[in-house]
Amino acid sequence: MGAGTTGVATEMISAVTIKGDRVFLNIKASPNASKTAFSGIQDGRIRIRVAAAPEDGKANAEIRSFLAKTVGCPKSAVTLETGEKSKLKTFSFPAEYSSELEKLLIVG
């Protein structure tokens, strides 16, 4: 019940949105990492370290692959909605795959 718990819950609510049959993730990408992984939630965005350079769409492709593998959906079902050339991005995927993401975000 501490303030820290409320803050984390608020961050998660603003980072993940369900609209219709799609889940939207607000992401802050940190490129050139040694491996691609979730690294927390901050400022209403899921932070993802990305093992790719931010050039020629490589980081976006790596995030798309990582999200597809994480939630268990085909890469073609993961869509970059906004932020093609920005660290601040929004990706979406079908809501039917959201249960795996929920488990990871709660545990991680």
C-alpha positions as CSV (number, residue, x, y, z in Angstrom):
1,M,0.0,0.0,0.0
2,G,3.0,2.3,-0.1
3,A,3.4,5.1,-2.5
4,G,5.9,3.0,-4.5
5,T,3.3,0.4,-5.3
6,T,0.8,2.9,-6.4
7,G,3.4,4.6,-8.7
8,V,4.3,1.3,-10.4
9,A,0.6,0.5,-11.0
10,T,0.0,3.9,-12.5
11,E,3.1,3.6,-14.7
12,M,1.9,0.2,-16.0
13,I,-1.6,1.4,-16.7
14,S,-0.3,4.3,-18.8
15,A,2.3,2.0,-20.6
16,V,-0.3,-0.6,-21.7
17,T,-3.6,0.2,-23.3
18,I,-6.2,-2.1,-24.8
19,K,-8.4,-0.6,-27.6
20,G,-10.8,-2.9,-29.3
21,D,-9.0,-6.1,-30.2
22,R,-5.4,-4.6,-30.0
23,V,-3.0,-4.1,-27.1
24,F,-0.9,-0.9,-27.4
25,L,2.5,-0.6,-25.7
26,N,4.2,2.7,-25.1
27,I,7.9,1.9,-25.2
28,K,11.1,3.7,-24.7
29,A,13.9,2.0,-26.6
30,S,17.5,2.0,-25.6
31,P,19.5,0.8,-28.6
32,N,22.9,-0.8,-28.8
33,A,22.4,-3.1,-25.8
34,S,24.2,-6.4,-25.4
35,K,20.8,-8.2,-25.5
36,T,17.2,-7.3,-26.0
37,A,15.2,-7.3,-22.8
38,F,12.6,-5.5,-20.7
39,S,14.3,-3.0,-18.3
40,G,11.4,-1.6,-16.3
41,I,8.6,0.9,-16.6
42,Q,9.4,4.6,-16.4
43,D,7.4,7.8,-17.3
44,G,4.5,5.7,-18.5
45,R,6.6,3.7,-20.9
46,I,8.0,0.1,-20.9
47,R,11.7,0.4,-21.2
48,I,13.3,-2.1,-23.6
49,R,17.0,-2.5,-24.1
50,V,17.5,-3.3,-27.8
51,A,20.4,-5.3,-29.2
52,A,20.4,-3.4,-32.5
53,A,21.6,-0.1,-33.8
54,P,19.0,2.7,-34.4
55,E,19.6,2.7,-38.1
56,D,17.7,1.5,-41.2
57,G,14.9,0.2,-39.0
58,K,17.1,-2.4,-37.3
59,A,16.0,-1.5,-33.8
60,N,12.4,-1.4,-34.8
61,A,12.7,-4.9,-36.4
62,E,14.4,-6.2,-33.2
63,I,11.7,-4.8,-31.0
64,R,9.0,-6.3,-33.2
65,S,10.7,-9.7,-33.1
66,F,11.2,-9.5,-29.3
67,L,7.6,-8.6,-28.6
68,A,6.3,-11.3,-30.9
69,K,8.4,-13.9,-29.2
70,T,7.5,-12.6,-25.8
71,V,3.7,-12.7,-26.3
72,G,3.7,-15.7,-28.6
73,C,2.2,-14.1,-31.7
74,P,3.6,-14.0,-35.3
75,K,5.9,-11.0,-36.1
76,S,3.5,-9.9,-38.8
77,A,0.9,-9.3,-36.0
78,V,3.1,-6.8,-34.2
79,T,2.7,-3.3,-35.6
80,L,4.8,-0.2,-35.1
81,E,2.1,2.5,-34.6
82,T,4.2,5.6,-33.8
83,G,7.9,6.5,-33.4
84,E,9.6,5.0,-36.4
85,K,12.6,7.3,-35.9
86,S,12.3,8.0,-32.2
87,K,13.2,6.3,-29.0
88,L,9.6,6.8,-27.9
89,K,7.5,4.3,-29.7
90,T,4.1,2.7,-29.6
91,F,3.7,-0.9,-30.8
92,S,0.5,-3.0,-30.9
93,F,-0.4,-6.6,-31.2
94,P,-3.7,-8.6,-31.0
95,A,-5.3,-8.6,-27.5
96,E,-5.7,-12.4,-27.6
97,Y,-2.0,-12.6,-26.8
98,S,-2.0,-10.2,-23.9
99,S,-2.0,-12.8,-21.0
100,E,1.7,-13.7,-21.5
101,L,2.7,-10.0,-21.5
102,E,0.7,-9.4,-18.3
103,K,2.6,-12.3,-16.5
104,L,6.0,-10.9,-17.6
105,L,5.2,-7.3,-16.6
106,I,3.9,-8.4,-13.2
107,V,6.8,-10.7,-12.4
108,G,9.5,-8.6,-14.1
